[in-house]
C-alpha cells in the first residue's frame, strides 16, 4: 500500500510575474500567471533513472504512472513507497520498488541515466530496443458514441485550471462512456500529464475498459505506448498523430483518433469502437 500524503504538489503549478502587455496599440503592466517547470529526479532504490521537466503538481500520481507506463514495475503493488523531497535544484522522487528493472536499464550507479526534457519520452533508453517498446494488445474495450466524444471535448477546457491561468500546459482526461469527464491531470509535458492521469486512475481503481482518453496534444508514439500499457482502448488527441504512433496503435489494437475538435475528428486505427451519429460503426 502506498503511503498517504495530504498534498503531493510542491506549488500551485504556476507563479505570477509582472509583465508588459501590448495589445491593439495599448500598453499595460499586469501580473501574469506563468507555468512552473522544474527538474524532477526519478530515483529507484537509490539508483537515479531519469530527470524529467515537470509541472510540480500531483507528483505521487506521476511517480506511479511513470513507473507503470515505462515498464519499471509490473503492478502498482511493486511500488513500495514514495518520498517527495524538495531540493534547491528541483524535486526528488525517491521510490522503493520490488523490482530490479531500473538497475537493469539504468545501471547500478545510474551510468546510463539520460535527462528527460518536458517533451522527451526516451528516459533511460540507450539501446534502440529500449527506445520503442511494444505493449501487449489492449482488451476489447467499450463502444463509444461520437456524441460522448463531443461532450468531452466541449467540457474539457473548463476542467483545466492551470491552463486557464497560464495557457501553456497540456491535459490528459479520463472520460466515462457517457462523455462525462471523470478525472484530469495537467502538466507542461504531454506525456507527464498522461503519466499523472494513469497513476491517479490506478489509485482510484478506475477500470480502463470503461471509458476513453482525451489528450490536448499531438498523438506521439510515447502517448500511444503509455495509453496501451495502461489498458486504454481509445485515445483521442486534439492534434495529429505520428506515423509511428499509428503503427503502434494498429499493432496493440488501440483506437486512435486525431484532430478531435467539436464537430470533426479523424480515425486512424480500429474504427469499430467509435459509433457515429447514425448509430453505425465506421
N, C-alpha and C positions, 0 to 999 in steps of 0.2 A: 504494500500500500504506500502510495506516495505521501510525503509529508504535506500537511495543510498549512497554507500561509494566507493571511488576511489580504495581502496585496502583493502581487508579483510584478508590479510595474515600478520602474525606477523614477519615472517622471510622468508627465501628462501626455507625452507623445509629441508635444510641441512647446516652443518657447516664444516669447514676444520680443521683437526688436523694433527700434524706431527707424522708420523708412521715409523716403521722399517719394510721393506718388505724383505722376504727371498724367493727366487724362483730359483729352479734348482742350488742350491749351491751359488747363487749370492745374495749379500746384497745391499740394497739401502735405503736411507732416502728420504721421499717424503711427500707432503701434500695429505691427503686422504679426500674424502667427506664422512661425517657421517650424517645419517638421524637424524633430530630433533624429539624428542618425549617429549611433555610437558603435564602436567596436565591441563585439561580444565574443569572448573566448569560450569555445566549447571544449571542456576538459572532461575526459572519461577515465576513471580510475587513476587519476593523477597524470594521464597522458594527454597532451594537447592534440586536438584533432583538426580544428578549423577556427578561423576568426571571421565572423560574419559582421557585416554592417547592418544594424537592426534598429528599428524604432523601439525604444525600451518600454514596451507595454506587453502584458501577457507573456512574460518570459518563461514561466513554467509550462504553459501551453506550447510555446516554441520549442523548449527543450525536449518535451515528449514527442511532438510531431516531427521534429527534425530527426530524432533518434530512430523513429519508426520509418519515416519516408526515405531516409538514407540507408536503411538496412543495417543499422548498427545494433538494433535489438529486434527480436522477432515478435515479442509480445510486450504489452505495457508493464507486465509484472517484472520484466527483466531490468527495468529502470528502477533501481532500489531507492535512490534518494537524489535530491537536487538541492544545491545551495546556490542562492543568488547573491553574489558578492560584488559590491560597488568598489571599483578601483579608481585611482587617479586618472588612468588612461581610458577607462571604459567599464565594462561589466564582465564578470567571470561567472560562468555557469559550471559549477563543479559537480559532476554527476558520478554516482556509483552504479555500475551495471553488472549484471550477471552474464557477462559475455566477453570473449577475447577478440571480437571483431575489430574493435578500434585499434588494439595493439597490432593486429594482423595488417590493417590497412595503413595506419599512420606510423608504424614502427614503435618500438618500446620507448623511445625518447622523443617521439614526435618528429623524427627527421624527415618524414615525408609530408609534414604539415604544409598546407597551402592556404594563403589568405583567401577569404571569400568576400568579394565585394557585394554591394547590395543587389547587383544584377547577375551575380555569378551562381552557377549551380554545380561547379566542379570541385567542391570542397574535399580535400584529402585524396584527390584522384591523381595518380601519376601514370598509370597504365591505361591504354585505350579501353581495355575491358572494364576498368573501373568507371570510366567516363560515361558510358552509355549502358545503363542497366536495363534489363528486360523483365518487368514484373510478371508475375503469374497472371493468367487470364482472370478477368473480373467475373462476377456472378451474372445471373440473368438480369437482375435489376427491374425496376418498375417501368411501366409505360407512363410517359409524361405528356399531358395535353399542352399544346402550344400556348393556350391561354394561361397556363401556370407559369410558363417561362416569361410571358408578357407581364404577368402580375409581379413577378420577382424583379424584373428589370425596372418596372415603374416605381417600385418602392425601395430599390437599393440605395439610391442617393441619400435618402433620409436616414439610412441606417449606418452612415459613415461619419461619425462626429469629428474625427481627426481630419479627414479630407475636407469636411465642411469648413473647418477652421483654416486649413493650410492650402488645400487644392493640390497636394503633391504626394499623396500616398495611395497605394493600391489596397483593394479589399478582396477577401475571399469569403463568400457567403454560402452557408448550407441552407437549402430550401426544401421544404416539405413537398409532397406530391401535389398538394393543392396550390402551390406557388407562394405560400407564406414563408417569409424569411425567418428561420429559427435561430440563426447564430451568424455573427460577422466578426472577422478579425482583420485588423488593418496593419500595414507596415510599408515602409519606403521601398522594400523589396517585394516583388510579386510572389516569389517562392517562399519568402519568410511569412507573408500573410497566410499562405496556404498551409505551411507547417504549423502555424499557430492555430488555425482552424482545425486541422487534423488532430492536434493534441487536445483541443477543447472538446471535440466530438468524442474522442476516446474516453476522456474523463467523465463526460456526461452520459456515456453509454448509448450514444446515438448509433443506430443501425445504418450503415452507408448504403444499404439496399433499399432504403425507404425514403429516397429523395434525390436531389441532384445538386451540383456545384455550379456557382456562377463566380467568375473572376473578372476583375476590372483591368485586364491586361491582355497582352497577346498570349496565345497558347503555345508557349515554347516547349521543347521536349521535356525539360525537367518538371514542368507543370503536369504534363500527362503522366510522367513516371510516378510522381508523388501521388496524384489522384488515383491511379490504378493500384499503386501499392496499398492505399488505404481501402480498396474495395469499392471505390466510387465508380458508377457505371455511366454517368452522363456528366460532361463538363461543358459549360457554355462560357465562352470568352467574348468580351466586347470588341476585341481586335482580332487580328489574323493569326492562324496557326503557321508553324513552320513545316517544311516537308518531313523532317524527322519526327515531329510531333504527330503528324498524320500517320506515318509508318508505325510508330509505337502504339497509337490508339487503335489502328486496324488490327495489329497483332494481339493486343491484350483484350479486345472486344469492347473497348470503351467507345461510347457515342460522343463524338467531338463536334461541337457547334462553334462556329466563329462568326465574327461581325454581328454579334447578338445585340440588336438595338430594338427599341419599341417599334413593332411593325415589320421587322425583317430579321433574317438570320440565314446562315449558310451551313448546311450539313455536309460534313466531310467523311464520316465513318459511321457504320452501323446505324442507319437512319430509322430502323424499325422501332426504336424506343420513343421517338418523338411523334406524337399524334397531332395532325394538323386540324384546322378549324372544321373541316368537313367530317372529321372523325376517322379518316383512314390513315394508316401509317404510310410513311414515304417508302 
